[in-house]
Amino acid sequence: MEHPIHRVTSFDAIAPYTLRVEFDDQTQQDIDFLPVLRGELYGPLRDKALFSQVCIDPEVHTLVWPNGADFDPAVLHDWDKRSEAMIEMARNWSLDPSLTTSA
Protein backbone atom coordinates (compact mmCIF):
# COMPACT_ATOMS: atom_id res chain seq x y z
CA MET A 1 0.00 0.00 0.00
CA GLU A 2 1.43 3.34 -1.02
CA HIS A 3 1.55 6.13 1.56
CA PRO A 4 1.20 9.51 -0.15
CA ILE A 5 3.65 12.21 0.78
CA HIS A 6 2.08 15.59 1.49
CA ARG A 7 3.61 18.77 2.80
CA VAL A 8 1.91 21.51 4.73
CA THR A 9 2.79 24.83 3.08
CA SER A 10 0.77 27.27 5.20
CA PHE A 11 -2.04 27.60 7.70
CA ASP A 12 -4.38 30.22 9.14
CA ALA A 13 -6.40 30.22 12.34
CA ILE A 14 -10.04 30.60 11.29
CA ALA A 15 -11.78 29.84 14.62
CA PRO A 16 -10.81 28.63 18.10
CA TYR A 17 -8.87 25.36 17.65
CA THR A 18 -9.63 25.45 13.91
CA LEU A 19 -6.98 25.88 11.26
CA ARG A 20 -7.21 26.18 7.49
CA VAL A 21 -4.27 24.07 6.36
CA GLU A 22 -2.85 24.34 2.83
CA PHE A 23 -0.76 21.67 1.13
CA ASP A 24 1.82 21.45 -1.62
CA ASP A 25 -0.79 20.12 -4.06
CA GLN A 26 -2.79 23.37 -3.65
CA THR A 27 -5.55 21.67 -1.65
CA GLN A 28 -6.70 22.79 1.77
CA GLN A 29 -8.54 21.44 4.77
CA ASP A 30 -10.41 23.32 7.49
CA ILE A 31 -9.65 21.27 10.60
CA ASP A 32 -11.36 21.62 13.97
CA PHE A 33 -8.82 19.99 16.27
CA LEU A 34 -10.86 20.31 19.48
CA PRO A 35 -12.46 16.82 19.29
CA VAL A 36 -9.01 15.17 19.25
CA LEU A 37 -7.33 17.33 21.89
CA ARG A 38 -7.22 14.66 24.54
CA GLY A 39 -4.57 12.56 26.23
CA GLU A 40 -1.05 13.27 27.35
CA LEU A 41 0.23 14.66 24.06
CA TYR A 42 -2.75 16.48 22.56
CA GLY A 43 -4.71 17.37 25.73
CA PRO A 44 -2.40 20.25 26.69
CA LEU A 45 -3.29 21.91 23.37
CA ARG A 46 -6.71 22.77 24.86
CA ASP A 47 -4.78 25.67 26.39
CA LYS A 48 -5.43 28.31 23.73
CA ALA A 49 -2.07 29.96 24.38
CA LEU A 50 -0.25 26.69 23.64
CA PHE A 51 -2.47 25.82 20.67
CA SER A 52 -1.73 29.21 19.13
CA GLN A 53 2.02 28.41 19.11
CA VAL A 54 1.55 26.01 16.20
CA CYS A 55 4.10 26.26 13.41
CA ILE A 56 5.27 24.31 10.38
CA ASP A 57 8.25 22.07 10.97
CA PRO A 58 10.71 22.92 8.17
CA GLU A 59 12.07 19.38 7.98
CA VAL A 60 8.91 17.24 7.94
CA HIS A 61 6.50 19.93 6.66
CA THR A 62 3.70 19.35 9.11
CA LEU A 63 2.07 21.23 11.97
CA VAL A 64 3.96 21.02 15.26
CA TRP A 65 3.55 22.48 18.73
CA PRO A 66 6.18 23.30 21.38
CA ASN A 67 5.12 20.31 23.53
CA GLY A 68 6.06 17.87 20.74
CA ALA A 69 2.53 17.30 19.41
CA ASP A 70 2.21 16.90 15.68
CA PHE A 71 0.08 15.13 13.07
CA ASP A 72 1.13 13.13 10.03
CA PRO A 73 0.68 15.51 7.07
CA ALA A 74 -1.11 12.75 5.13
CA VAL A 75 -3.70 12.56 7.93
CA LEU A 76 -4.14 16.34 7.83
CA HIS A 77 -4.40 16.26 4.03
CA ASP A 78 -7.19 13.68 4.16
CA TRP A 79 -8.85 14.99 7.34
CA ASP A 80 -12.28 15.02 5.68
CA LYS A 81 -11.94 11.24 5.22
CA ARG A 82 -10.06 10.44 8.45
CA SER A 83 -11.56 12.77 11.07
CA GLU A 84 -14.23 10.34 12.27
CA ALA A 85 -11.61 7.65 12.91
CA MET A 86 -9.33 10.17 14.64
CA ILE A 87 -12.17 11.40 16.87
CA GLU A 88 -13.15 7.83 17.73
CA MET A 89 -9.55 6.99 18.61
CA ALA A 90 -9.29 10.14 20.75
CA ARG A 91 -12.33 9.06 22.77
CA ASN A 92 -10.10 6.37 24.26
CA TRP A 93 -7.57 8.96 25.43
CA SER A 94 -8.07 10.62 28.80
CA LEU A 95 -9.40 14.17 28.55
CA ASP A 96 -7.32 15.23 31.57
CA PRO A 97 -3.63 15.00 30.62
CA SER A 98 -2.64 14.77 34.29
CA LEU A 99 -4.35 11.38 34.49
CA THR A 100 -2.05 9.90 31.85
CA THR A 101 1.31 11.27 32.91
CA SER A 102 3.73 8.88 34.53
CA ALA A 103 5.60 9.67 37.73
C-alpha positions as CSV (number, residue, x, y, z in Angstrom):
1,M,0.0,0.0,0.0
2,E,1.4,3.3,-1.0
3,H,1.6,6.1,1.6
4,P,1.2,9.5,-0.2
5,I,3.7,12.2,0.8
6,H,2.1,15.6,1.5
7,R,3.6,18.8,2.8
8,V,1.9,21.5,4.7
9,T,2.8,24.8,3.1
10,S,0.8,27.3,5.2
11,F,-2.0,27.6,7.7
12,D,-4.4,30.2,9.1
13,A,-6.4,30.2,12.3
14,I,-10.0,30.6,11.3
15,A,-11.8,29.8,14.6
16,P,-10.8,28.6,18.1
17,Y,-8.9,25.4,17.7
18,T,-9.6,25.4,13.9
19,L,-7.0,25.9,11.3
20,R,-7.2,26.2,7.5
21,V,-4.3,24.1,6.4
22,E,-2.9,24.3,2.8
23,F,-0.8,21.7,1.1
24,D,1.8,21.4,-1.6
25,D,-0.8,20.1,-4.1
26,Q,-2.8,23.4,-3.6
27,T,-5.6,21.7,-1.6
28,Q,-6.7,22.8,1.8
29,Q,-8.5,21.4,4.8
30,D,-10.4,23.3,7.5
31,I,-9.7,21.3,10.6
32,D,-11.4,21.6,14.0
33,F,-8.8,20.0,16.3
34,L,-10.9,20.3,19.5
35,P,-12.5,16.8,19.3
36,V,-9.0,15.2,19.3
37,L,-7.3,17.3,21.9
38,R,-7.2,14.7,24.5
39,G,-4.6,12.6,26.2
40,E,-1.0,13.3,27.4
41,L,0.2,14.7,24.1
42,Y,-2.7,16.5,22.6
43,G,-4.7,17.4,25.7
44,P,-2.4,20.2,26.7
45,L,-3.3,21.9,23.4
46,R,-6.7,22.8,24.9
47,D,-4.8,25.7,26.4
48,K,-5.4,28.3,23.7
49,A,-2.1,30.0,24.4
50,L,-0.3,26.7,23.6
51,F,-2.5,25.8,20.7
52,S,-1.7,29.2,19.1
53,Q,2.0,28.4,19.1
54,V,1.5,26.0,16.2
55,C,4.1,26.3,13.4
56,I,5.3,24.3,10.4
57,D,8.3,22.1,11.0
58,P,10.7,22.9,8.2
59,E,12.1,19.4,8.0
60,V,8.9,17.2,7.9
61,H,6.5,19.9,6.7
62,T,3.7,19.3,9.1
63,L,2.1,21.2,12.0
64,V,4.0,21.0,15.3
65,W,3.5,22.5,18.7
66,P,6.2,23.3,21.4
67,N,5.1,20.3,23.5
68,G,6.1,17.9,20.7
69,A,2.5,17.3,19.4
70,D,2.2,16.9,15.7
71,F,0.1,15.1,13.1
72,D,1.1,13.1,10.0
73,P,0.7,15.5,7.1
74,A,-1.1,12.7,5.1
75,V,-3.7,12.6,7.9
76,L,-4.1,16.3,7.8
77,H,-4.4,16.3,4.0
78,D,-7.2,13.7,4.2
79,W,-8.9,15.0,7.3
80,D,-12.3,15.0,5.7
81,K,-11.9,11.2,5.2
82,R,-10.1,10.4,8.5
83,S,-11.6,12.8,11.1
84,E,-14.2,10.3,12.3
85,A,-11.6,7.6,12.9
86,M,-9.3,10.2,14.6
87,I,-12.2,11.4,16.9
88,E,-13.2,7.8,17.7
89,M,-9.5,7.0,18.6
90,A,-9.3,10.1,20.7
91,R,-12.3,9.1,22.8
92,N,-10.1,6.4,24.3
93,W,-7.6,9.0,25.4
94,S,-8.1,10.6,28.8
95,L,-9.4,14.2,28.6
96,D,-7.3,15.2,31.6
97,P,-3.6,15.0,30.6
98,S,-2.6,14.8,34.3
99,L,-4.4,11.4,34.5
100,T,-2.0,9.9,31.9
101,T,1.3,11.3,32.9
102,S,3.7,8.9,34.5
103,A,5.6,9.7,37.7
